[in-house]
């Protein structure tokens, strides 16, 4: 990436080498994009040392003696490791992006979310299948009021599936689209969502690791681009009590060794394959525990409510948007299951790793698939199982689900629970507005 044409004069090449830099990034379990800038020459080493204590703090920077976080072991170094030949273009001038895996003492670090996703992918590859994923995000845009507070972006003519200047009078989506193209992040579609000023941001289907890498970078890029224009793009799951919530939907399928989607004929044939049945059963069996990972903040549970078209109920259906696991009516290469529980406060690496592991366990353990949801899913539901009503209860469910914890990584789960319980302590007794203020600038 740092090569110059032979015709360039040496002085210009040297100046470029001095001004160009690499931004090393990784996502922690709070979905914060941690990292550092280094000169291009330093990036050639392919690694950078950082403190393991980044896995021992809350959003509010409270230090927590969480397993693996190193607080009680002198806060030693870990290494962010990357291939210097695999840098990505950045939205910042004279900058490239290095997406890093975290290692500790030369070994993959147990708390690395990207590492957890790679392990989940390998568990499916061992079955001869390649996980393919399309990711849909939802977010609200805020603008500054005269008093300096964040208020909803004014989009007076917006409506669901709206596009154009009545939906986005400042052209913010145009800016995001153009920058995504510059950064090589493939967009599937963008449109106004149900509420205002809410938008749905969908990225193109890809293998699971690329899909999540793109998602992580897209979210960071879009937020940084808009903050420099004086707007805040917020992925909070429930930023307004009176409006609908914002989710993170994973569209999942699997390709065989010939590149064929194994779900291609499931709906058309009228009989779901054993693989699809097992995946759905696994996602529903571990529903309560998955909530702690996929709905990871106090604010998440304002979104997860009955009749909310979210992932509240432990149910599934074909082309049914009131269920948690929706089997798309599309067939062929586009056939898939859509998991609708998560929100964008979750690390996409951690969340998808958990989803793929739950789906695999369901297949391998031959979990029984509950009956399909044939009711409206709003007023009449075929199940009494649902997500816990609070983050605290969800963490209890995750702590009890030893099977899922072993699959995802026990140290990672224990660390995450400890950090989140500390977060709950920081928010105890705070109002909804105070909770929103706690999260708003980070999510």
C-alpha positions as CSV (number, residue, x, y, z in Angstrom):
1,X,0.0,0.0,0.0
2,X,2.9,2.3,0.6
3,X,4.5,2.0,-2.9
4,X,5.2,4.9,-5.2
5,X,5.6,5.1,-9.0
6,X,9.3,5.0,-10.2
7,X,8.6,8.4,-11.8
8,X,8.0,10.1,-8.5
9,X,10.9,12.2,-7.3
10,X,12.5,10.8,-4.1
11,X,11.6,13.9,-2.1
12,X,7.9,13.6,-2.7
13,X,8.0,9.8,-1.9
14,X,9.8,10.5,1.3
15,X,7.3,13.2,2.3
16,X,4.4,10.8,1.6
17,X,6.1,8.2,3.8
18,X,6.4,10.7,6.6
19,X,2.8,11.9,6.4
20,X,1.0,8.7,5.8
21,X,-0.1,6.7,8.8
22,X,-2.0,3.6,9.8
23,X,-4.9,3.5,12.2
24,X,-4.9,0.2,14.0
25,X,-8.4,-0.7,15.1
26,X,-10.1,-3.6,17.0
27,X,-13.5,-3.9,18.6
28,X,-13.7,-4.7,22.3
29,X,-16.8,-6.3,24.0
30,X,-18.3,-2.8,24.5
31,X,-18.1,-2.3,20.7
32,X,-15.7,0.6,21.1
33,X,-13.2,1.0,18.2
34,X,-10.0,1.0,20.2
35,X,-6.6,1.4,18.6
36,X,-3.8,3.8,17.8
37,X,-2.2,5.7,15.0
38,X,1.3,4.7,13.9
39,X,3.6,5.9,11.1
40,X,3.5,3.8,7.9
41,X,7.1,2.7,8.7
42,X,6.1,1.4,12.1
43,X,3.1,-0.4,10.7
44,X,5.4,-2.5,8.6
45,X,6.1,-4.5,11.8
46,X,2.5,-5.9,11.7
47,X,1.8,-5.4,15.4
48,X,1.4,-2.8,18.1
49,X,1.5,-3.2,21.9
50,X,-1.4,-2.0,23.9
51,X,-2.6,-2.5,27.5
52,X,-4.7,-5.5,28.3
53,X,-6.7,-3.3,30.7
54,X,-8.8,-2.1,27.8
55,X,-10.8,-5.3,28.6
56,X,-11.1,-4.2,32.3
57,X,-13.0,-0.9,32.0
58,X,-16.6,0.3,31.6
59,X,-17.8,3.1,29.3
60,X,-17.3,5.4,32.4
61,X,-13.7,4.1,32.7
62,X,-14.2,2.3,36.0
63,X,-11.5,-0.3,36.4
64,X,-13.0,-3.8,37.0
65,X,-11.1,-6.9,38.1
66,X,-12.7,-8.9,35.3
67,X,-11.3,-12.3,34.3
68,X,-8.6,-11.8,31.7
69,X,-8.5,-8.0,32.0
70,X,-5.2,-8.0,33.8
71,X,-6.1,-5.5,36.5
72,X,-4.9,-7.7,39.3
73,X,-1.8,-8.9,37.3
74,X,-0.2,-5.5,36.7
75,X,-2.1,-4.6,33.5
76,X,0.4,-6.2,31.1
77,X,0.7,-5.6,27.4
78,X,-1.1,-7.4,24.7
79,X,-0.4,-7.1,21.0
80,X,-2.7,-6.0,18.1
81,X,-1.5,-8.1,15.2
82,X,-2.3,-7.5,11.5
83,X,-1.0,-8.1,8.1
84,X,0.7,-4.9,6.8
85,X,0.0,-6.1,3.3
86,X,-3.7,-6.1,4.0
87,X,-4.4,-2.5,4.9
88,X,-7.7,-0.9,4.0
89,X,-8.5,2.6,2.7
90,X,-9.7,5.0,5.4
91,X,-12.1,7.9,5.5
92,X,-9.3,10.1,7.0
93,X,-6.7,11.8,4.8
94,X,-3.3,10.1,4.4
95,X,-4.5,7.2,6.6
96,X,-5.0,3.5,6.1
97,X,-6.8,1.0,8.4
98,X,-5.4,-2.1,9.9
99,X,-8.0,-4.4,11.4
100,X,-6.2,-6.3,14.2
101,X,-6.5,-9.6,16.0
102,X,-5.5,-9.5,19.7
103,X,-2.7,-11.8,21.0
104,X,-1.3,-12.2,24.5
105,X,2.1,-13.7,25.0
106,X,2.2,-14.8,21.4
107,X,-1.2,-16.7,21.5
108,X,-4.7,-15.7,20.4
109,X,-6.2,-13.7,23.2
110,X,-9.3,-15.2,24.9
111,X,-11.1,-11.9,25.0
112,X,-10.6,-11.0,21.3
113,X,-14.1,-10.7,19.6
114,X,-12.7,-11.1,16.1
115,X,-10.9,-14.2,17.3
116,X,-14.1,-15.6,18.7
117,X,-15.8,-15.0,15.4
118,X,-13.0,-16.8,13.6
119,X,-13.4,-19.8,15.9
120,X,-17.1,-19.9,15.2
121,X,-16.5,-19.7,11.4
122,X,-14.0,-22.6,11.7
123,X,-16.5,-24.7,13.5
124,X,-18.8,-24.5,10.5
125,X,-16.0,-25.0,8.0
126,X,-15.2,-28.3,9.8
127,X,-18.7,-29.3,8.6
128,X,-17.8,-28.3,5.1
129,X,-19.9,-25.1,5.2
130,X,-19.0,-21.4,4.9
131,X,-21.1,-19.0,6.9
132,X,-22.4,-16.1,4.7
133,X,-23.9,-13.0,6.3
134,X,-25.7,-9.9,5.3
135,X,-26.0,-7.2,8.0
136,X,-28.8,-4.6,8.5
137,X,-28.3,-1.7,10.9
138,X,-30.7,0.9,12.1
139,X,-29.8,4.3,13.6
140,X,-31.1,7.7,14.4
141,X,-29.5,11.1,13.5
142,X,-29.3,14.0,16.0
143,X,-28.5,17.6,15.4
144,X,-27.4,20.3,17.8
145,X,-30.0,22.6,19.4
146,X,-29.4,26.2,20.2
147,X,-28.6,25.2,23.8
148,X,-26.0,22.7,22.6
149,X,-28.0,19.6,23.4
150,X,-28.6,16.8,20.9
151,X,-32.1,16.8,19.4
152,X,-33.6,14.8,16.5
153,X,-32.5,15.7,13.0
154,X,-35.2,17.7,11.3
155,X,-36.6,15.5,8.5
156,X,-40.2,16.8,8.2
157,X,-41.1,14.9,5.0
158,X,-39.7,11.5,6.0
159,X,-41.6,8.3,5.9
160,X,-40.7,4.6,5.9
161,X,-38.7,3.6,2.7
162,X,-38.3,7.3,2.1
163,X,-35.3,8.6,0.1
164,X,-34.1,12.0,-1.2
165,X,-34.1,15.5,0.3
166,X,-37.4,15.4,2.2
167,X,-36.0,12.4,4.1
168,X,-32.5,13.8,4.4
169,X,-32.4,17.6,3.7
170,X,-28.7,18.0,4.6
171,X,-27.6,15.2,2.3
172,X,-25.9,13.2,5.1
173,X,-26.7,9.9,3.6
174,X,-25.1,11.0,0.3
175,X,-21.9,11.8,2.2
176,X,-22.0,8.4,3.9
177,X,-22.6,6.6,0.6
178,X,-19.8,8.3,-1.2
179,X,-17.3,7.7,1.6
180,X,-18.3,4.0,1.9
181,X,-17.5,3.7,-1.8
182,X,-14.2,5.4,-1.3
183,X,-13.4,3.0,1.6
184,X,-14.4,-0.1,-0.4
185,X,-17.4,-0.9,2.0
186,X,-20.2,-2.3,-0.2
187,X,-23.6,-1.0,0.5
188,X,-26.7,-3.0,-0.4
189,X,-29.3,-0.2,0.4
190,X,-30.0,2.8,2.6
191,X,-33.5,4.2,3.3
192,X,-35.5,6.0,5.9
193,X,-36.9,3.6,8.5
194,X,-40.3,3.5,10.3
195,X,-39.6,6.5,12.5
196,X,-38.0,9.9,12.0
197,X,-35.1,10.6,11.8
198,X,-34.3,6.9,11.6
199,X,-32.5,5.1,8.8
200,X,-31.8,1.6,7.8
201,X,-28.3,0.9,6.6
202,X,-27.8,-2.5,4.9
203,X,-24.4,-3.9,3.7
204,X,-23.9,-6.4,1.0
205,X,-23.8,-10.1,1.7
206,X,-20.3,-11.6,2.2
207,X,-18.5,-14.3,4.0
208,X,-19.0,-13.9,7.8
209,X,-15.6,-12.3,8.6
210,X,-15.7,-9.8,5.8
211,X,-19.3,-8.9,6.5
212,X,-18.5,-8.1,10.1
213,X,-15.3,-6.3,9.3
214,X,-17.3,-4.1,6.9
215,X,-20.0,-3.5,9.5
216,X,-17.5,-2.5,12.2
217,X,-15.8,0.0,9.9
218,X,-18.9,1.3,8.3
219,X,-20.4,2.2,11.7
220,X,-17.3,4.0,12.8
221,X,-16.9,5.8,9.5
222,X,-20.5,7.0,9.4
223,X,-20.4,8.2,13.0
224,X,-17.1,10.1,12.5
225,X,-18.1,11.6,9.2
226,X,-21.3,13.0,10.6
227,X,-19.8,14.3,13.9
228,X,-17.4,16.4,11.8
229,X,-20.5,17.9,10.1
230,X,-22.1,18.7,13.5
231,X,-24.5,15.7,13.6
232,X,-24.6,12.6,15.7
233,X,-25.4,9.2,14.2
234,X,-26.6,7.1,17.1
235,X,-27.1,3.4,17.1
236,X,-28.7,3.4,20.5
237,X,-31.4,0.7,20.6
238,X,-34.0,3.0,22.1
239,X,-33.0,6.6,22.1
240,X,-36.5,8.0,22.3
241,X,-39.1,6.4,24.6
242,X,-42.0,7.4,22.3
243,X,-40.4,6.1,19.1
244,X,-39.6,2.6,17.8
245,X,-36.2,1.0,18.5
246,X,-33.2,0.3,16.3
247,X,-31.9,-3.2,15.6
248,X,-29.0,-5.1,14.1
249,X,-30.2,-8.0,11.9
250,X,-28.0,-10.9,10.8
251,X,-29.1,-12.6,7.6
252,X,-27.4,-16.0,7.7
253,X,-26.9,-18.8,5.2
254,X,-24.2,-21.4,4.4
255,X,-22.4,-22.2,1.2
256,X,-21.2,-25.7,0.5
257,X,-17.8,-26.5,-1.0
258,X,-19.2,-25.8,-4.5
259,X,-20.3,-22.4,-3.4
260,X,-24.0,-23.3,-3.4
261,X,-26.3,-21.9,-0.7
262,X,-27.6,-25.0,1.1
263,X,-30.8,-23.2,2.1
264,X,-31.6,-22.5,-1.6
265,X,-34.6,-24.9,-1.9
266,X,-35.9,-25.0,1.7
267,X,-38.9,-22.7,1.3
268,X,-39.7,-23.8,-2.2
269,X,-39.7,-27.4,-1.3
270,X,-42.2,-26.9,1.5
271,X,-39.9,-28.8,3.9
272,X,-37.0,-27.2,5.8
273,X,-33.6,-28.9,5.7
274,X,-32.2,-30.5,8.8
275,X,-29.5,-27.8,8.8
276,X,-32.0,-24.9,8.8
277,X,-34.1,-26.6,11.4
278,X,-31.1,-27.2,13.7
279,X,-29.9,-23.6,13.3
280,X,-33.3,-22.1,14.2
281,X,-33.7,-24.5,17.1
282,X,-30.3,-23.6,18.5
283,X,-30.9,-19.8,18.2
284,X,-34.2,-20.2,20.0
285,X,-32.9,-22.7,22.7
286,X,-30.3,-20.2,23.7
287,X,-32.6,-17.1,23.2
288,X,-32.4,-15.8,26.8
289,X,-28.7,-16.0,27.1
290,X,-28.1,-14.6,23.6
291,X,-30.0,-11.5,24.7
292,X,-27.2,-10.5,27.2
293,X,-24.7,-10.5,24.3
294,X,-26.9,-9.1,21.6
295,X,-28.9,-6.5,23.7
296,X,-25.9,-5.5,25.8
297,X,-27.0,-2.2,27.5
298,X,-29.8,-1.1,29.9
299,X,-31.3,0.9,27.0
300,X,-31.7,-2.3,24.9
301,X,-34.6,-3.6,27.0
302,X,-36.8,-0.6,26.1
303,X,-36.7,-1.9,22.5
304,X,-37.2,-5.6,23.4
305,X,-40.9,-5.5,24.2
306,X,-44.0,-7.5,23.1
307,X,-45.6,-6.3,19.8
308,X,-42.4,-4.4,18.9
309,X,-41.3,-6.3,15.8
310,X,-38.0,-6.9,17.6
311,X,-36.5,-10.1,18.8
312,X,-38.5,-10.4,22.0
313,X,-40.3,-13.7,21.6
314,X,-38.5,-17.0,21.2
315,X,-40.3,-17.9,18.0
316,X,-39.8,-18.3,14.3
317,X,-41.8,-18.1,11.0
318,X,-41.6,-17.9,7.3
319,X,-41.6,-14.4,5.9
320,X,-42.9,-13.2,9.3
321,X,-41.5,-9.9,10.8
322,X,-43.0,-10.3,14.2
323,X,-40.7,-13.3,15.1
324,X,-37.1,-13.5,16.2
325,X,-35.9,-15.9,13.5
326,X,-37.5,-15.1,10.2
327,X,-37.0,-17.5,7.3
328,X,-36.9,-15.4,4.2
329,X,-39.4,-16.2,1.4
330,X,-36.6,-15.8,-1.1
331,X,-35.1,-18.9,-2.6
332,X,-31.9,-19.7,-4.5
333,X,-28.7,-17.7,-3.7
334,X,-30.8,-15.2,-1.6
335,X,-32.3,-17.9,0.7
336,X,-31.5,-17.2,4.4
337,X,-32.6,-17.0,8.0
338,X,-32.8,-13.5,9.5
339,X,-32.0,-13.2,13.3
340,X,-33.7,-10.1,14.6
341,X,-32.7,-10.0,18.3
342,X,-29.5,-7.9,18.3
343,X,-29.0,-4.1,18.4
344,X,-26.0,-2.1,17.4
345,X,-24.7,-1.5,20.9
346,X,-23.5,-5.1,20.6
347,X,-20.0,-5.9,19.1
348,X,-20.9,-7.5,15.8
349,X,-17.9,-9.9,16.2
350,X,-19.1,-11.1,19.6
351,X,-22.8,-11.2,18.6
352,X,-22.3,-13.1,15.4
353,X,-19.9,-15.5,17.0
354,X,-22.5,-16.3,19.6
355,X,-25.2,-16.7,17.0
356,X,-23.2,-19.0,14.8
357,X,-22.2,-21.1,17.8
358,X,-25.8,-21.3,19.1
359,X,-27.0,-22.4,15.6
360,X,-24.2,-25.0,15.4
361,X,-25.0,-26.4,18.8
362,X,-28.7,-26.7,17.8
363,X,-27.8,-28.7,14.8
364,X,-25.3,-31.0,16.5
365,X,-27.4,-31.6,19.6
366,X,-30.5,-32.2,17.5
367,X,-32.5,-29.6,19.5
368,X,-36.3,-29.9,18.9
369,X,-37.6,-27.2,16.7
370,X,-40.7,-25.5,18.2
371,X,-43.8,-25.1,16.0
372,X,-43.8,-22.3,13.4
373,X,-45.4,-19.0,14.5
374,X,-48.7,-18.9,12.6
375,X,-50.3,-16.2,14.7
376,X,-49.9,-12.5,14.2
377,X,-47.0,-12.3,16.7
378,X,-48.4,-9.1,18.0
379,X,-51.5,-9.8,20.1
380,X,-51.4,-13.6,19.7
381,X,-48.2,-15.5,20.1
382,X,-47.5,-19.3,20.1
383,X,-44.9,-19.2,22.9
384,X,-44.5,-17.9,26.4
385,X,-40.7,-17.7,26.2
386,X,-39.1,-14.2,25.6
387,X,-36.0,-12.2,26.3
388,X,-35.4,-11.2,29.9
389,X,-36.9,-7.8,30.9
390,X,-33.6,-6.3,32.0
391,X,-29.9,-6.5,31.3
392,X,-29.4,-7.8,34.8
393,X,-31.8,-10.8,34.2
394,X,-30.2,-11.4,30.8
395,X,-26.7,-11.6,32.4
396,X,-28.1,-14.1,34.9
397,X,-29.4,-16.2,31.9
398,X,-26.0,-16.0,30.2
399,X,-24.2,-17.0,33.4
400,X,-26.4,-20.1,33.6
401,X,-26.0,-21.1,30.0
402,X,-22.7,-23.1,30.3
403,X,-23.1,-24.8,26.9
404,X,-23.2,-21.5,25.0
405,X,-20.3,-20.1,27.2
406,X,-18.1,-23.1,26.4
407,X,-18.7,-22.6,22.7
408,X,-18.1,-18.9,22.6
409,X,-15.3,-18.9,25.2
410,X,-15.7,-19.1,28.9
411,X,-13.1,-16.4,29.8
412,X,-14.7,-14.0,27.3
413,X,-18.2,-14.6,28.8
414,X,-16.9,-14.3,32.4
415,X,-15.1,-11.1,31.6
416,X,-18.1,-9.6,29.8
417,X,-20.5,-10.4,32.6
418,X,-18.1,-8.7,35.1
419,X,-17.8,-5.6,33.1
420,X,-21.6,-5.4,32.5
421,X,-22.4,-5.9,36.2
422,X,-20.1,-3.0,36.9
423,X,-21.9,-0.9,34.3
424,X,-25.2,-1.7,36.0
425,X,-23.8,-0.4,39.2
426,X,-22.9,2.9,37.6
427,X,-26.4,3.3,36.2
428,X,-28.3,2.3,39.4
429,X,-30.9,4.8,40.3
430,X,-30.4,6.9,37.2
431,X,-33.4,8.1,35.1
432,X,-33.9,7.1,31.5
433,X,-32.5,10.5,30.3
434,X,-29.4,10.0,32.5
435,X,-28.9,6.4,31.1
436,X,-29.2,7.7,27.6
437,X,-26.6,10.4,28.3
438,X,-24.3,7.8,29.7
439,X,-24.3,5.8,26.4
440,X,-25.1,8.4,23.7
441,X,-21.6,9.5,22.7
442,X,-20.3,5.9,22.5
443,X,-23.1,4.1,20.6
